Amino acid sequence: MRAAVFHAAHDIRIENVDEPTEIGPGDVLLRPFWCGICGTDLHEYAAGPIVIPTQAHPLTHAAAPQILGHEFSAEVIEVGSGVSTVAPGQRVSVMPILACGVCYYCQRGLGHLCVDMACVGLSFAWGGIAELAVVPATHVFALPDELDEVQGALVEPTAVAAYGVDSAGVRPGDTVLITGAGPIGALAAVYAGSLGARVFISEVNPVRAALARSLDVGEVLDPSSVDVVEVLRDATGGIGVDQVVECSGNERALQTALDAVRSSGRITQTGLHTRPATIDPMILAQREITYNGTWCYRLTDWPRIIGLIADRGLPVEKVVTGRIDAVDLVQKGFDVLLSPKGEQVKVLVNAR
């Protein structure tokens, strides 16, 4: 069968791999519909292996070469003998994180911080950019009729974005700044708006800014042409925003967050910084600012996120700017997303 396989930095190949031959009693065989290219995938392509193990992973025993893809929707083809939660023919979204279940964090409901955490498509035998994949049945969740397969593939990044917004404590009536309108920032803005918050989005890239405006969830500010902090203080009577969800992983954006948030406000770091950033801790102390990070999402959140998209009609599909076939994965996917031109925001891959 056809699959996208990571071998090394700048070495992803679309190649034939053996089809799964055994379905465990607690597993399901899936045929993926759509799979998103994530920022983690881009980091692996540009400078990996980083997360992808080069020796047997302690939990899954997987190692490079690795089938890619962890943001995906799929059709159930076959279920193991002990599976009763889903049936062949159902459409599902995959929660890709695997946790040991016994470490300090797992025993406290923090499986996303598991000391041996693994992930489908990064440190597991299978991934979503393939014609078939096998995953535990506990990690697949049926999609309601209201959701299509594209929306199903966006449950994972929506869970990341929602966790960032929830960790910031956003409530109805709050004023929120989202720094960065990449896929996570755009989804965070959509979710924060659905909670009844007044949303501002800071984004310098014109393509991402245009996408943010099309979401119609808040005012979009270009930090290269306006003083974002001044605009926000004017909009809040000189106080500052209640929360900032920092989604860019950019030091300048983090400084903007510190200057824009009100005293006793909260900044949640959801975007990943790939290099150290400098901040003045005195600002945190003098103004009693809470600065916290988020990593992935709570592993129990899939039914809630699916329900939010379906029941509230969250337009998560609007963040998709490109749909490609797996054979074009590198040229029209990874290379375009890593280009300084920034002409694409979110690309989905059809592995079929």
N, C-alpha and C positions, 0 to 999 in steps of 0.2 A: 504494500500500500504506500501511498505518497505521504510524506511528512517533511516538516521543516526542522532540520537538525542543526543545533549549535555544535561546532567543533572547537572553535577558538575565536578570539577577537577578529572581526571582519571575515569570519569564515562560517557562514550559515548556508547550508545546502538543502535544496529540495531534492530528496532522494527516496528511493524505495526501501522500506524497512519491512520486517516480518510483521504480519498481522497478529493480533492477540490470539492465542490458541486455547487459553484456559481462563474461565471466569470463576473467581472464587465465590464461595457461598454468600459472602456479604458484599459482592461487587456488582457493578453494572457495566455493560458494554455500550458505548455511546458512539454516535456518528455526529461529530460537531457540525453546527451550522455556520456560525460566525465566531471569530476570535479577535479580540483587540490586541494591538501592539502597545505594550505598556512602557512607561519610562524605565522600569527595571530591565525590560528586554533591551531597550536602547543602550543602557549602561553596559550590559553584557556584551552587546555587539561592538561597542566602541572601545571598551577597555577590559573586557572579561578574560577569563572567568572570575566573577566576583562572588555572586551567590551560588552559581552553578558549581557543584563540587567536582574536584578533579580526582578524588578518591571516594570510596564507598561512603555514602551518607549514613550517619549512625542510626537513623530512623528508617529510611527507605532502601538503603544500600545502592541508590542510584549514583551515577557519576557520568561526566561528559564522555562521549557525545550525548546531548540531551535534546529530546523533542520539545520544542518551544510551545508556549501558549497557555496562559492561566486565566484569561478573561473570556469565557466562552459559553455559548448556548449549544444545546445538542438534542438529538433525538435518541431515546432509549431503544436499543436494538435487542438486547438480551439482558436478563437479570439472573443473578445467582440464586441458588436453591433456597437461601434464607431470606430473600428480599421480598417485602410486601408493601413497601412505601411507594414504589413507582412500578410502572408496567411498560412492556414494549409498546412503542408508538407514542408515548408521552414526550412532550417537549420539556426540557429542563434547563436550569441554570446551575453552573457548577461553582461551589465554594471550594477554592483550591488549596487552602492551608491545611496541612496535616500536623497534628500535635501528638506528643507522646502520651498524654493523659495522666501521667504519674509524677511529673516534676513539681517543684514548688509552685510554679505559676499555673500550670494546668489544674492542680488541685484547688486553686483559688479562683477558678473561672477566667483565667487570663491566658487561654491557650494560644493567643496570637503572640505572646511573649515566651512561648515554650523554648526551653534551652536547646531542644533538638528540632525546632520547627523545620518543616519541609514544605514544598509547594509543588503542586501539579504544574508541569511545564517549566520547572526550574530545577527541582531536585527530586524527581519522581520518574518512574519508568515511562510515563505517558504525558502527552501534552495536547493542547487543543488545536494546534495547527497541524492536523493530521486527519486522515480519512476515518480513523477509528481511535478510540481511547478507552481504557478501563480505569474506573475510579471507584472508591468505596461508595456504596449506596447512601451512606450517611451524609455524603457531600453533594448530593444532587437534590434539587428542589423543583417541583413541577411548576410550570408557568401557566397562569390562568389564561383563558381565551383572549382577554383584553390585551395581553402582551405579545408582541411578535418576537421573532428570533433575534433581531437587532437589539431590541430593548433587553432581551434576556442576556445578551453578551455584555451589556452595560451595567448589570447588577453589581459586578465586582468593583469597578471604579466608583460607582455611585455609593457603595458601602464605605469606601475610603473617604470620599468627600463628606458624607453624612456623619461619619465618626469624628472628623475634624470639626464640623459645625457643632455637633452635640457636645464635644469636649470643651468648646469655647463657651458653652452655656447660653447659646442664642435663644431668645424668647420672643414672643410676639411683641412688636413695638420697639425692639432694640434697633440700634443703628450699627451696621456691620460693614467692615471693609474686607474685601477679598483681594489679596495681592496675587496677581497672576491669573490669566484666563486660559491656561492650558486645559486639558480635559478635566483634571480634578478641580481646578479653580472654577471652571464653568459649571460643573455639576454642583459644587459647593454653593455657588450663587443661586442656582435653581432651587436647591433644597432650603437654603436660608430664606429665600423669598417665599417659599411655600409655608414656612413657619410663621409668616407675618412680620418678618423683619424688614427694615429699610436697608436696601443693599447698595453699596458702592463697589465698583470693580476697578482696580488699577492694572493697566496693561499697556505696554509700549509697542508690542508687535501689532501692526495694522490688521493682519488677518485674524489674529485672536481677538483683537478689540472689536472687529466687525462681527465676529461670531457672538461675542458677549452681548453686543447691542441687539442682535437678532433674537436673543433669549427674552428680551423685554422684562428683565427682573430688577433692573436698577440702572443707575447712572454709571457710565464707563468713562474713566479718566485716563488721559495719556500723561504719564509722569515726565515725558520729555517736553511737553508743551504747557503744562499747568503745574502749579504747586499743589500737590495732592493734599498735603497736610492743611494748607490754608483753606482749600475748598471745603474740607471736612469740618474744620473748626467753624467756618462760616455757616455750614449747614446744621451745626449742633449748638449754636449759641456760644461758641468759644470753648466748649467742653471737650470735644473729641468723641470718637465712636466708642460704643460700649465694648465691642469685640473686634479683633482682627483674626482672620484665618489666613495665614501666610502659606500660599500654595506655589510660590515660584522657586523657592530654594535659592534665592538671590539675596546677597548681603544688603544691597541698596533697598530692596523691598522690606527687609527686616528692620532697617533703620527707619523707614517710613512708618512701619507698624508701631514702633516704639514712640515715634513722635505724634502719631495720629490717635492712638488710643487714649481714653480718658484716664484720670487717676482712679485706682481701684478697678480698672478694666482688665481685660484678659486677651492675651495673644496665644493662639494655638499654632504650633509649627507642624504643618501637614506636608508641605513640599520638602523634598529631601535635599539637603545641602551636600554637594559633592566635595566641598572644600571648607575649611574653617571660616567662620564669620566672627567679626569683632563686635561686641556690644559693651555698653557701659553698665555694669551691674548697679551702680549708684542710682540710675534712673529707675530700675525696678524697685529699689528700696524707698527712695524719696516719694515715689508716686504709687507705691503699693500695687504695682502691676504684676499680675500672674502670667508667667510665660511657661507653657507646657508643650510637650511634643505628643504626636500620635504615630502609631505604627500599625498599619493595615486597618483592622476593624475587629470588633468582637465576633467570634466565630459563630455565635448564635443569631446573628443579625439578618441572615438571608430571607427568612419569611417576612420580616418587617420591611426590608427594602423592596422586595417584590410587591408587597402590599401597598407601599407608598407610591410606587410608580403606577400601579394599576388603579388604586382608589383615588389618588390625588391628581392623576393624569400628569405626572411630572414629565416634561418633554425631553427626557434624557437623550433620545435619538438625535436631537438637534446638534449635539456636540460632534457627531460624526461628519467628517469632511471628505472622507475617501473610503471607497470599498474596492478591494483588489482581489485577484486570484492568487493562490499560494505561489504560483510560478513567478509572480512579479514581486514577491515578498521583499527582496533586498533592494531592487532598483526603485520600485514605486512605494515601498514601505519604509524600511530602515534608513535608506540614504536620503529620502525626501524629508523624513521627520527629523533627521540630524542636521539637515542643511541650515546654514545661518539665515537663509531666506525665510524660513518659517512659513512655507506655503500650505502646510497641512497642520491640522490640530489633532484629530483622532482618526486613525485608519483602522478599519476592520478587514480581516482576511477571510476569504471563503476557502476552506480547505477541501471541499468536496470535489 
